[in-house]
């Protein structure tokens, strides 16, 4: 009996001790679970957003993004609509921060690109951040209904002919831009008007033939386009006020040269670029390109042919 009481007591003490130990161990476990979840949370928040940028190369669109902290991999997606279905283009490792999309089609199409940085914390938790960009891509050279586009820009010069049936009339955007420019000029005391805008193939034909009859072919070719080769047939070009060299150096010509870029136009046939454009200097002839492109071309100091790397020569 005594022995068995002693045994009971010992067992009880041991049991109590074990319970105390277990309790301690359990609270330790609790603590460590808590600390795990804290570190998981901080891991989650430390995955940063990759910032995506894109550069258009001749045959591809090159995407670059900034490193996302704690990223394990990146996935790159493309979609035709911002909120549309995104197609996965690639999965790359954490040390890759670039991807070239060579698989785009058509001219001046807008695509949305997205890069996802993915971290793996815990067993299989994915933390995803994404960033979407919009980019217009186009083929280097394309023909749509016989009209040539270089880098998405409609071009008509001595190399690139327009079809006889191409008869778009005055381009609405170009005309609106002209009206804006006209009001701005008016505020500066300058009167601008369109002396000659859109010209059809057949009208250009009679115009050129008259000049050819008067001055001969060689001379006529320096200032007038043959039918199908005139920028006026695009509806994107205007002759301002007075299409003659007497317009040069007038206050209107000076205002136009200084300000037309702001409204999306360029002076198309520059001084000293005659051999490249194929035409003598025309202070009055402006071509609509849209604000951002007009600024780029003007800033480059190049004529449109140089800017695009193309020629202007009759065959
Ligand atoms: Zn003109």
py3Dmol code that shows the C-alpha trace and the ligand (Angstrom):
import py3Dmol

protein = """\
ATOM      1  CA  UNK A   1       0.000   0.000   0.000  1.00  0.00           C
ATOM      2  CA  UNK A   2       2.691   2.489   1.014  1.00  0.00           C
ATOM      3  CA  UNK A   3       4.676   1.678  -2.005  1.00  0.00           C
ATOM      4  CA  UNK A   4       1.697   2.012  -4.229  1.00  0.00           C
ATOM      5  CA  UNK A   5       0.832   5.423  -2.573  1.00  0.00           C
ATOM      6  CA  UNK A   6       4.369   6.543  -3.187  1.00  0.00           C
ATOM      7  CA  UNK A   7       4.028   5.394  -6.765  1.00  0.00           C
ATOM      8  CA  UNK A   8       0.775   7.301  -7.146  1.00  0.00           C
ATOM      9  CA  UNK A   9       2.401  10.434  -5.740  1.00  0.00           C
ATOM     10  CA  UNK A  10       5.403  10.132  -8.011  1.00  0.00           C
ATOM     11  CA  UNK A  11       3.158   9.519 -11.010  1.00  0.00           C
ATOM     12  CA  UNK A  12       1.052  12.521 -10.025  1.00  0.00           C
ATOM     13  CA  UNK A  13       4.099  14.748  -9.693  1.00  0.00           C
ATOM     14  CA  UNK A  14       5.416  13.519 -12.988  1.00  0.00           C
ATOM     15  CA  UNK A  15       2.059  14.031 -14.590  1.00  0.00           C
ATOM     16  CA  UNK A  16       1.784  17.555 -13.194  1.00  0.00           C
ATOM     17  CA  UNK A  17       5.306  18.274 -14.310  1.00  0.00           C
ATOM     18  CA  UNK A  18       4.512  16.956 -17.742  1.00  0.00           C
ATOM     19  CA  UNK A  19       1.395  19.101 -17.914  1.00  0.00           C
ATOM     20  CA  UNK A  20       3.420  22.139 -16.893  1.00  0.00           C
ATOM     21  CA  UNK A  21       6.090  21.270 -19.413  1.00  0.00           C
ATOM     22  CA  UNK A  22       3.520  20.652 -22.107  1.00  0.00           C
ATOM     23  CA  UNK A  23       1.818  23.910 -21.310  1.00  0.00           C
ATOM     24  CA  UNK A  24       5.132  25.671 -21.586  1.00  0.00           C
ATOM     25  CA  UNK A  25       5.829  23.877 -24.820  1.00  0.00           C
ATOM     26  CA  UNK A  26       2.392  24.695 -26.135  1.00  0.00           C
ATOM     27  CA  UNK A  27       2.752  28.370 -25.362  1.00  0.00           C
ATOM     28  CA  UNK A  28       6.140  28.216 -27.014  1.00  0.00           C
ATOM     29  CA  UNK A  29       4.492  26.720 -30.064  1.00  0.00           C
ATOM     30  CA  UNK A  30       1.836  29.373 -29.954  1.00  0.00           C
ATOM     31  CA  UNK A  31       4.498  31.980 -29.812  1.00  0.00           C
ATOM     32  CA  UNK A  32       6.414  30.512 -32.689  1.00  0.00           C
ATOM     33  CA  UNK A  33       3.260  30.193 -34.806  1.00  0.00           C
ATOM     34  CA  UNK A  34       2.512  33.827 -34.118  1.00  0.00           C
ATOM     35  CA  UNK A  35       6.005  34.891 -35.018  1.00  0.00           C
ATOM     36  CA  UNK A  36       5.740  32.824 -38.217  1.00  0.00           C
ATOM     37  CA  UNK A  37       2.561  34.575 -39.222  1.00  0.00           C
ATOM     38  CA  UNK A  38       4.137  37.936 -38.483  1.00  0.00           C
ATOM     39  CA  UNK A  39       7.081  37.145 -40.723  1.00  0.00           C
ATOM     40  CA  UNK A  40       4.716  35.880 -43.430  1.00  0.00           C
ATOM     41  CA  UNK A  41       2.833  39.166 -43.336  1.00  0.00           C
ATOM     42  CA  UNK A  42       5.970  41.243 -43.536  1.00  0.00           C
ATOM     43  CA  UNK A  43       7.142  39.038 -46.420  1.00  0.00           C
ATOM     44  CA  UNK A  44       3.859  39.665 -48.167  1.00  0.00           C
ATOM     45  CA  UNK A  45       4.068  43.451 -47.857  1.00  0.00           C
ATOM     46  CA  UNK A  46       7.705  43.488 -48.890  1.00  0.00           C
ATOM     47  CA  UNK A  47       6.866  42.270 -52.407  1.00  0.00           C
ATOM     48  CA  UNK A  48       6.992  45.523 -54.303  1.00  0.00           C
ATOM     49  CA  UNK A  49       5.338  46.511 -57.551  1.00  0.00           C
ATOM     50  CA  UNK A  50       7.361  46.134 -60.744  1.00  0.00           C
ATOM     51  CA  UNK A  51       7.080  49.232 -62.907  1.00  0.00           C
ATOM     52  CA  UNK A  52       6.711  48.414 -66.566  1.00  0.00           C
ATOM     53  CA  UNK A  53       8.018  50.488 -69.459  1.00  0.00           C
ATOM     54  CA  UNK A  54       8.130  49.704 -73.161  1.00  0.00           C
ATOM     55  CA  UNK A  55      10.289  50.731 -76.072  1.00  0.00           C
ATOM     56  CA  UNK A  56       9.463  50.152 -79.687  1.00  0.00           C
ATOM     57  CA  UNK A  57      12.254  48.535 -81.686  1.00  0.00           C
ATOM     58  CA  UNK A  58      12.230  47.937 -85.426  1.00  0.00           C
ATOM     59  CA  UNK A  59      10.880  44.412 -85.227  1.00  0.00           C
ATOM     60  CA  UNK A  60       9.713  44.068 -81.653  1.00  0.00           C
ATOM     61  CA  UNK A  61       8.421  45.799 -78.585  1.00  0.00           C
ATOM     62  CA  UNK A  62      10.891  45.617 -75.744  1.00  0.00           C
ATOM     63  CA  UNK A  63       9.417  45.560 -72.274  1.00  0.00           C
ATOM     64  CA  UNK A  64      11.446  46.421 -69.197  1.00  0.00           C
ATOM     65  CA  UNK A  65      10.403  46.495 -65.589  1.00  0.00           C
ATOM     66  CA  UNK A  66      11.937  47.444 -62.287  1.00  0.00           C
ATOM     67  CA  UNK A  67      12.931  44.735 -59.853  1.00  0.00           C
ATOM     68  CA  UNK A  68      10.211  43.781 -57.396  1.00  0.00           C
ATOM     69  CA  UNK A  69      11.561  43.048 -53.923  1.00  0.00           C
ATOM     70  CA  UNK A  70      11.168  39.376 -52.959  1.00  0.00           C
ATOM     71  CA  UNK A  71       9.864  38.337 -56.357  1.00  0.00           C
ATOM     72  CA  UNK A  72      10.363  34.698 -57.197  1.00  0.00           C
ATOM     73  CA  UNK A  73       9.295  34.976 -60.834  1.00  0.00           C
ATOM     74  CA  UNK A  74       7.563  37.280 -63.316  1.00  0.00           C
ATOM     75  CA  UNK A  75       4.744  36.572 -65.726  1.00  0.00           C
ATOM     76  CA  UNK A  76       4.129  38.774 -68.751  1.00  0.00           C
ATOM     77  CA  UNK A  77       0.711  39.184 -70.330  1.00  0.00           C
ATOM     78  CA  UNK A  78      -0.822  40.994 -73.300  1.00  0.00           C
ATOM     79  CA  UNK A  79      -4.392  41.991 -74.081  1.00  0.00           C
ATOM     80  CA  UNK A  80      -6.246  43.920 -76.759  1.00  0.00           C
ATOM     81  CA  UNK A  81      -8.477  45.562 -74.181  1.00  0.00           C
ATOM     82  CA  UNK A  82      -7.493  47.018 -70.847  1.00  0.00           C
ATOM     83  CA  UNK A  83     -10.049  44.994 -68.973  1.00  0.00           C
ATOM     84  CA  UNK A  84     -10.132  42.178 -71.506  1.00  0.00           C
ATOM     85  CA  UNK A  85      -8.631  38.718 -71.479  1.00  0.00           C
ATOM     86  CA  UNK A  86      -4.869  38.746 -70.991  1.00  0.00           C
ATOM     87  CA  UNK A  87      -2.799  36.165 -72.825  1.00  0.00           C
ATOM     88  CA  UNK A  88       0.294  34.939 -71.027  1.00  0.00           C
ATOM     89  CA  UNK A  89       3.384  35.563 -73.156  1.00  0.00           C
ATOM     90  CA  UNK A  90       6.143  34.371 -70.865  1.00  0.00           C
ATOM     91  CA  UNK A  91       7.260  33.296 -67.415  1.00  0.00           C
ATOM     92  CA  UNK A  92      10.712  34.387 -66.418  1.00  0.00           C
ATOM     93  CA  UNK A  93      12.943  34.032 -63.399  1.00  0.00           C
ATOM     94  CA  UNK A  94      13.480  36.731 -60.771  1.00  0.00           C
ATOM     95  CA  UNK A  95      16.745  37.923 -62.276  1.00  0.00           C
ATOM     96  CA  UNK A  96      15.178  38.632 -65.690  1.00  0.00           C
ATOM     97  CA  UNK A  97      13.774  42.141 -66.036  1.00  0.00           C
ATOM     98  CA  UNK A  98      13.135  42.301 -69.759  1.00  0.00           C
ATOM     99  CA  UNK A  99      11.040  40.673 -72.471  1.00  0.00           C
ATOM    100  CA  UNK A 100      10.736  41.330 -76.227  1.00  0.00           C
ATOM    101  CA  UNK A 101       7.347  40.879 -77.851  1.00  0.00           C
ATOM    102  CA  UNK A 102       7.998  39.986 -81.483  1.00  0.00           C
ATOM    103  CA  UNK A 103       4.560  38.593 -82.028  1.00  0.00           C
ATOM    104  CA  UNK A 104       2.379  41.613 -82.662  1.00  0.00           C
ATOM    105  CA  UNK A 105       0.354  42.092 -85.821  1.00  0.00           C
ATOM    106  CA  UNK A 106      -1.131  44.942 -87.805  1.00  0.00           C
ATOM    107  CA  UNK A 107      -0.374  48.620 -87.788  1.00  0.00           C
ATOM    108  CA  UNK A 108      -1.094  51.098 -85.025  1.00  0.00           C
ATOM    109  CA  UNK A 109      -2.827  48.554 -82.858  1.00  0.00           C
ATOM    110  CA  UNK A 110      -3.014  49.221 -79.183  1.00  0.00           C
ATOM    111  CA  UNK A 111      -2.057  46.472 -76.802  1.00  0.00           C
ATOM    112  CA  UNK A 112      -2.060  46.372 -73.053  1.00  0.00           C
ATOM    113  CA  UNK A 113       0.852  44.700 -71.343  1.00  0.00           C
ATOM    114  CA  UNK A 114       0.998  43.521 -67.785  1.00  0.00           C
ATOM    115  CA  UNK A 115       3.812  42.174 -65.679  1.00  0.00           C
ATOM    116  CA  UNK A 116       3.127  40.219 -62.519  1.00  0.00           C
ATOM    117  CA  UNK A 117       5.691  39.753 -59.799  1.00  0.00           C
ATOM    118  CA  UNK A 118       5.082  36.580 -57.869  1.00  0.00           C
ATOM    119  CA  UNK A 119       6.616  35.678 -54.528  1.00  0.00           C
ATOM    120  CA  UNK A 120       6.261  32.310 -52.884  1.00  0.00           C
ATOM    121  CA  UNK A 121       5.807  32.535 -49.145  1.00  0.00           C
ATOM    122  CA  UNK A 122       4.669  29.685 -46.915  1.00  0.00           C
ATOM    123  CA  UNK A 123       3.664  26.595 -48.879  1.00  0.00           C
ATOM    124  CA  UNK A 124       1.952  27.874 -51.989  1.00  0.00           C
ATOM    125  CA  UNK A 125       0.737  31.383 -51.398  1.00  0.00           C
ATOM    126  CA  UNK A 126       1.146  33.644 -54.381  1.00  0.00           C
ATOM    127  CA  UNK A 127       1.279  37.362 -53.918  1.00  0.00           C
ATOM    128  CA  UNK A 128       0.577  39.162 -57.122  1.00  0.00           C
ATOM    129  CA  UNK A 129       0.997  42.770 -58.092  1.00  0.00           C
ATOM    130  CA  UNK A 130       0.498  43.931 -61.603  1.00  0.00           C
ATOM    131  CA  UNK A 131       1.076  46.968 -63.706  1.00  0.00           C
ATOM    132  CA  UNK A 132      -0.568  47.660 -67.049  1.00  0.00           C
ATOM    133  CA  UNK A 133       0.730  49.800 -69.875  1.00  0.00           C
ATOM    134  CA  UNK A 134      -0.781  50.821 -73.173  1.00  0.00           C
ATOM    135  CA  UNK A 135       1.381  50.761 -76.265  1.00  0.00           C
ATOM    136  CA  UNK A 136       0.682  51.331 -79.920  1.00  0.00           C
ATOM    137  CA  UNK A 137       2.642  49.077 -82.216  1.00  0.00           C
ATOM    138  CA  UNK A 138       2.877  48.959 -85.973  1.00  0.00           C
ATOM    139  CA  UNK A 139       4.800  47.417 -88.781  1.00  0.00           C
ATOM    140  CA  UNK A 140       7.735  49.316 -90.224  1.00  0.00           C
ATOM    141  CA  UNK A 141       6.099  49.552 -93.619  1.00  0.00           C
ATOM    142  CA  UNK A 142       2.608  48.610 -94.607  1.00  0.00           C
ATOM    143  CA  UNK A 143       0.116  49.279 -97.358  1.00  0.00           C
ATOM    144  CA  UNK A 144      -3.557  49.766 -96.670  1.00  0.00           C
ATOM    145  CA  UNK A 145      -5.728  50.024 -99.811  1.00  0.00           C
ATOM    146  CA  UNK A 146      -2.633  51.083-101.747  1.00  0.00           C
ATOM    147  CA  UNK A 147      -1.643  53.819 -99.270  1.00  0.00           C
ATOM    148  CA  UNK A 148       1.799  53.510 -97.711  1.00  0.00           C
ATOM    149  CA  UNK A 149       2.417  53.858 -94.003  1.00  0.00           C
ATOM    150  CA  UNK A 150       5.948  54.048 -92.614  1.00  0.00           C
ATOM    151  CA  UNK A 151       6.070  53.413 -88.872  1.00  0.00           C
ATOM    152  CA  UNK A 152       2.332  54.010 -88.916  1.00  0.00           C
ATOM    153  CA  UNK A 153       2.623  57.404 -90.615  1.00  0.00           C
ATOM    154  CA  UNK A 154       0.797  57.958 -93.885  1.00  0.00           C
ATOM    155  CA  UNK A 155       3.349  59.029 -96.462  1.00  0.00           C
ATOM    156  CA  UNK A 156       2.990  60.599 -99.899  1.00  0.00           C
ATOM    157  CA  UNK A 157       6.117  61.799-101.690  1.00  0.00           C
ATOM    158  CA  UNK A 158       8.008  61.143-104.924  1.00  0.00           C
ATOM    159  CA  UNK A 159       8.763  57.550-103.867  1.00  0.00           C
ATOM    160  CA  UNK A 160       5.396  56.662-102.372  1.00  0.00           C
ATOM    161  CA  UNK A 161       2.415  57.129-104.628  1.00  0.00           C
ATOM    162  CA  UNK A 162      -1.226  57.327-103.664  1.00  0.00           C
ATOM    163  CA  UNK A 163      -3.871  55.408-105.619  1.00  0.00           C
ATOM    164  CA  UNK A 164      -5.975  57.333-108.097  1.00  0.00           C
ATOM    165  CA  UNK A 165      -9.110  56.405-106.180  1.00  0.00           C
ATOM    166  CA  UNK A 166      -7.758  57.627-102.838  1.00  0.00           C
ATOM    167  CA  UNK A 167     -10.046  60.547-102.173  1.00  0.00           C
ATOM    168  CA  UNK A 168     -10.361  61.084 -98.406  1.00  0.00           C
ATOM    169  CA  UNK A 169     -11.149  64.818 -98.425  1.00  0.00           C
ATOM    170  CA  UNK A 170      -9.809  67.140 -95.722  1.00  0.00           C
ATOM    171  CA  UNK A 171      -8.751  65.238 -92.636  1.00  0.00           C
ATOM    172  CA  UNK A 172     -11.032  66.284 -89.767  1.00  0.00           C
ATOM    173  CA  UNK A 173      -8.359  66.152 -87.077  1.00  0.00           C
ATOM    174  CA  UNK A 174      -5.987  68.190 -89.201  1.00  0.00           C
ATOM    175  CA  UNK A 175      -8.670  70.771 -89.922  1.00  0.00           C
ATOM    176  CA  UNK A 176      -9.619  71.079 -86.226  1.00  0.00           C
ATOM    177  CA  UNK A 177      -5.940  71.520 -85.366  1.00  0.00           C
ATOM    178  CA  UNK A 178      -5.698  74.234 -88.006  1.00  0.00           C
ATOM    179  CA  UNK A 179      -8.709  76.055 -86.532  1.00  0.00           C
ATOM    180  CA  UNK A 180      -7.103  76.019 -83.083  1.00  0.00           C
ATOM    181  CA  UNK A 181      -3.884  77.374 -84.534  1.00  0.00           C
ATOM    182  CA  UNK A 182      -5.809  80.020 -86.465  1.00  0.00           C
ATOM    183  CA  UNK A 183      -7.486  81.347 -83.287  1.00  0.00           C
ATOM    184  CA  UNK A 184      -4.186  81.388 -81.425  1.00  0.00           C
ATOM    185  CA  UNK A 185      -2.573  83.299 -84.293  1.00  0.00           C
ATOM    186  CA  UNK A 186      -5.500  85.752 -84.365  1.00  0.00           C
ATOM    187  CA  UNK A 187      -4.846  86.594 -80.704  1.00  0.00           C
ATOM    188  CA  UNK A 188      -1.296  87.476 -81.718  1.00  0.00           C
ATOM    189  CA  UNK A 189      -2.605  89.708 -84.505  1.00  0.00           C
ATOM    190  CA  UNK A 190      -1.790  87.177 -87.223  1.00  0.00           C
ATOM    191  CA  UNK A 191      -4.311  86.212 -89.874  1.00  0.00           C
ATOM    192  CA  UNK A 192      -3.928  82.672 -91.180  1.00  0.00           C
ATOM    193  CA  UNK A 193      -6.137  80.928 -93.710  1.00  0.00           C
ATOM    194  CA  UNK A 194      -6.005  77.864 -95.921  1.00  0.00           C
ATOM    195  CA  UNK A 195      -5.220  78.822 -99.498  1.00  0.00           C
ATOM    196  CA  UNK A 196      -5.170  75.217-100.696  1.00  0.00           C
ATOM    197  CA  UNK A 197      -6.052  72.084 -98.725  1.00  0.00           C
ATOM    198  CA  UNK A 198      -7.248  68.741-100.012  1.00  0.00           C
ATOM    199  CA  UNK A 199      -6.688  68.169-103.718  1.00  0.00           C
ATOM    200  CA  UNK A 200      -8.017  65.145-105.583  1.00  0.00           C
ATOM    201  CA  UNK A 201      -5.923  63.042-107.975  1.00  0.00           C
ATOM    202  CA  UNK A 202      -7.607  64.545-111.033  1.00  0.00           C
ATOM    203  CA  UNK A 203      -7.288  68.127-109.765  1.00  0.00           C
ATOM    204  CA  UNK A 204      -3.575  67.581-109.061  1.00  0.00           C
ATOM    205  CA  UNK A 205      -3.211  66.122-112.539  1.00  0.00           C
ATOM    206  CA  UNK A 206      -4.534  69.259-114.245  1.00  0.00           C
ATOM    207  CA  UNK A 207      -2.552  71.510-111.883  1.00  0.00           C
ATOM    208  CA  UNK A 208       0.727  69.709-112.600  1.00  0.00           C
ATOM    209  CA  UNK A 209       0.071  69.579-116.330  1.00  0.00           C
ATOM    210  CA  UNK A 210      -0.463  73.355-116.391  1.00  0.00           C
ATOM    211  CA  UNK A 211       2.846  73.962-114.595  1.00  0.00           C
ATOM    212  CA  UNK A 212       4.600  71.456-116.882  1.00  0.00           C
ATOM    213  CA  UNK A 213       3.248  73.258-119.968  1.00  0.00           C
ATOM    214  CA  UNK A 214       4.378  76.621-118.575  1.00  0.00           C
ATOM    215  CA  UNK A 215       7.812  75.779-117.052  1.00  0.00           C
ATOM    216  CA  UNK A 216       8.766  72.381-118.447  1.00  0.00           C
ATOM    217  CA  UNK A 217       8.810  69.042-116.623  1.00  0.00           C
ATOM    218  CA  UNK A 218      12.147  69.440-114.848  1.00  0.00           C
ATOM    219  CA  UNK A 219      11.273  72.760-113.263  1.00  0.00           C
ATOM    220  CA  UNK A 220       7.671  71.810-112.517  1.00  0.00           C
ATOM    221  CA  UNK A 221       8.934  68.773-110.604  1.00  0.00           C
ATOM    222  CA  UNK A 222      10.775  71.012-108.120  1.00  0.00           C
ATOM    223  CA  UNK A 223       7.610  72.696-106.880  1.00  0.00           C
ATOM    224  CA  UNK A 224       4.613  70.671-107.980  1.00  0.00           C
ATOM    225  CA  UNK A 225       3.795  67.016-107.493  1.00  0.00           C
ATOM    226  CA  UNK A 226       2.681  64.715-110.257  1.00  0.00           C
ATOM    227  CA  UNK A 227      -0.788  63.251-109.838  1.00  0.00           C
ATOM    228  CA  UNK A 228      -0.798  60.629-107.065  1.00  0.00           C
ATOM    229  CA  UNK A 229       2.365  61.969-105.450  1.00  0.00           C
ATOM    230  CA  UNK A 230       0.952  65.093-103.810  1.00  0.00           C
ATOM    231  CA  UNK A 231       0.682  65.375-100.058  1.00  0.00           C
ATOM    232  CA  UNK A 232      -2.431  67.480-100.659  1.00  0.00           C
ATOM    233  CA  UNK A 233      -4.217  64.298-101.779  1.00  0.00           C
ATOM    234  CA  UNK A 234      -3.848  62.921 -98.237  1.00  0.00           C
ATOM    235  CA  UNK A 235      -6.048  65.680 -96.786  1.00  0.00           C
ATOM    236  CA  UNK A 236      -3.337  66.221 -94.159  1.00  0.00           C
ATOM    237  CA  UNK A 237      -1.491  69.100 -95.857  1.00  0.00           C
ATOM    238  CA  UNK A 238      -2.408  72.776 -96.163  1.00  0.00           C
ATOM    239  CA  UNK A 239      -0.920  75.711 -98.015  1.00  0.00           C
ATOM    240  CA  UNK A 240      -1.241  78.730 -95.751  1.00  0.00           C
ATOM    241  CA  UNK A 241      -2.156  82.226 -97.005  1.00  0.00           C
ATOM    242  CA  UNK A 242       0.042  82.544-100.062  1.00  0.00           C
ATOM    243  CA  UNK A 243       1.720  79.549-101.704  1.00  0.00           C
ATOM    244  CA  UNK A 244       4.654  81.460-103.146  1.00  0.00           C
ATOM    245  CA  UNK A 245       8.121  82.553-102.078  1.00  0.00           C
ATOM    246  CA  UNK A 246       6.722  86.053-101.398  1.00  0.00           C
ATOM    247  CA  UNK A 247       5.258  84.480 -98.226  1.00  0.00           C
ATOM    248  CA  UNK A 248       8.797  83.775 -96.905  1.00  0.00           C
ATOM    249  CA  UNK A 249       9.843  86.047 -94.024  1.00  0.00           C
ATOM    250  CA  UNK A 250       6.426  87.661 -93.640  1.00  0.00           C
ATOM    251  CA  UNK A 251       5.239  87.971 -90.051  1.00  0.00           C
ATOM    252  CA  UNK A 252       2.672  85.267 -90.818  1.00  0.00           C
ATOM    253  CA  UNK A 253       5.361  82.882 -92.117  1.00  0.00           C
ATOM    254  CA  UNK A 254       7.500  83.558 -89.050  1.00  0.00           C
ATOM    255  CA  UNK A 255       4.579  82.946 -86.708  1.00  0.00           C
ATOM    256  CA  UNK A 256       3.718  79.732 -88.567  1.00  0.00           C
ATOM    257  CA  UNK A 257       7.282  78.390 -88.431  1.00  0.00           C
ATOM    258  CA  UNK A 258       7.557  79.199 -84.743  1.00  0.00           C
ATOM    259  CA  UNK A 259       4.178  77.880 -83.621  1.00  0.00           C
ATOM    260  CA  UNK A 260       2.795  75.231 -85.988  1.00  0.00           C
ATOM    261  CA  UNK A 261       4.443  72.338 -84.108  1.00  0.00           C
ATOM    262  CA  UNK A 262       2.371  73.140 -81.006  1.00  0.00           C
ATOM    263  CA  UNK A 263      -0.744  72.358 -83.025  1.00  0.00           C
ATOM    264  CA  UNK A 264       0.588  69.168 -84.608  1.00  0.00           C
ATOM    265  CA  UNK A 265       1.998  70.527 -87.895  1.00  0.00           C
ATOM    266  CA  UNK A 266       5.445  70.668 -89.454  1.00  0.00           C
ATOM    267  CA  UNK A 267       6.834  72.884 -92.196  1.00  0.00           C
ATOM    268  CA  UNK A 268       7.131  69.985 -94.594  1.00  0.00           C
ATOM    269  CA  UNK A 269       9.661  71.176 -97.170  1.00  0.00           C
ATOM    270  CA  UNK A 270      12.529  72.779 -95.303  1.00  0.00           C
ATOM    271  CA  UNK A 271      15.279  75.040 -96.506  1.00  0.00           C
ATOM    272  CA  UNK A 272      18.471  73.065 -97.363  1.00  0.00           C
ATOM    273  CA  UNK A 273      16.533  69.768 -97.453  1.00  0.00           C
ATOM    274  CA  UNK A 274      15.528  70.109-101.120  1.00  0.00           C
ATOM    275  CA  UNK A 275      17.538  67.083-102.242  1.00  0.00           C
ATOM    276  CA  UNK A 276      15.949  64.884 -99.577  1.00  0.00           C
ATOM    277  CA  UNK A 277      12.326  66.015 -99.760  1.00  0.00           C
ATOM    278  CA  UNK A 278      12.472  66.427-103.540  1.00  0.00           C
ATOM    279  CA  UNK A 279      10.944  69.921-103.328  1.00  0.00           C
ATOM    280  CA  UNK A 280      12.173  73.460-102.932  1.00  0.00           C
ATOM    281  CA  UNK A 281      11.626  75.281 -99.643  1.00  0.00           C
ATOM    282  CA  UNK A 282       7.948  75.992 -99.032  1.00  0.00           C
ATOM    283  CA  UNK A 283       7.362  78.236 -96.031  1.00  0.00           C
ATOM    284  CA  UNK A 284       3.587  77.943 -96.511  1.00  0.00           C
ATOM    285  CA  UNK A 285       3.107  74.152 -96.811  1.00  0.00           C
ATOM    286  CA  UNK A 286       2.313  72.433 -93.527  1.00  0.00           C
ATOM    287  CA  UNK A 287       1.655  68.765 -92.864  1.00  0.00           C
ATOM    288  CA  UNK A 288      -0.376  67.454 -89.955  1.00  0.00           C
ATOM    289  CA  UNK A 289       1.326  64.743 -87.870  1.00  0.00           C
ATOM    290  CA  UNK A 290      -0.335  65.160 -84.484  1.00  0.00           C
ATOM    291  CA  UNK A 291       1.220  67.035 -81.589  1.00  0.00           C
ATOM    292  CA  UNK A 292       3.606  64.450 -80.201  1.00  0.00           C
ATOM    293  CA  UNK A 293       5.066  63.344 -83.547  1.00  0.00           C
ATOM    294  CA  UNK A 294       5.282  66.912 -84.890  1.00  0.00           C
ATOM    295  CA  UNK A 295       7.267  67.859 -81.782  1.00  0.00           C
ATOM    296  CA  UNK A 296       9.613  64.900 -82.205  1.00  0.00           C
ATOM    297  CA  UNK A 297      10.240  65.626 -85.879  1.00  0.00           C
ATOM    298  CA  UNK A 298      10.797  69.356 -85.290  1.00  0.00           C
ATOM    299  CA  UNK A 299      13.079  68.709 -82.325  1.00  0.00           C
ATOM    300  CA  UNK A 300      15.168  66.312 -84.434  1.00  0.00           C
ATOM    301  CA  UNK A 301      15.905  69.075 -86.965  1.00  0.00           C
ATOM    302  CA  UNK A 302      15.275  66.489 -89.687  1.00  0.00           C
ATOM    303  CA  UNK A 303      12.796  66.586 -92.527  1.00  0.00           C
ATOM    304  CA  UNK A 304      10.169  63.840 -92.506  1.00  0.00           C
ATOM    305  CA  UNK A 305      12.119  61.708 -95.005  1.00  0.00           C
ATOM    306  CA  UNK A 306      15.241  61.803 -92.819  1.00  0.00           C
ATOM    307  CA  UNK A 307      13.229  61.209 -89.690  1.00  0.00           C
ATOM    308  CA  UNK A 308      11.670  58.055 -91.165  1.00  0.00           C
ATOM    309  CA  UNK A 309      14.755  56.999 -93.107  1.00  0.00           C
ATOM    310  CA  UNK A 310      13.051  57.022 -96.507  1.00  0.00           C
ATOM    311  CA  UNK A 311      13.643  58.570 -99.929  1.00  0.00           C
ATOM    312  CA  UNK A 312      11.608  60.897-102.137  1.00  0.00           C
ATOM    313  CA  UNK A 313      12.494  60.171-105.760  1.00  0.00           C
ATOM    314  CA  UNK A 314      10.496  59.405-108.881  1.00  0.00           C
ATOM    315  CA  UNK A 315      11.336  56.052-110.430  1.00  0.00           C
TER     316      UNK A 315
END
"""
ligand_1 = """\
1
ZN
Zn 1.342 72.569 -100.636
"""
view = py3Dmol.view(width=600, height=400)
view.addModel(protein, "pdb")
view.setStyle({"model": 0}, {"cartoon": {"style": "trace"}})
view.addModel(ligand_1, "xyz")
view.setStyle({"model": 1}, {"stick": {}})
view.zoomTo()
view.show()
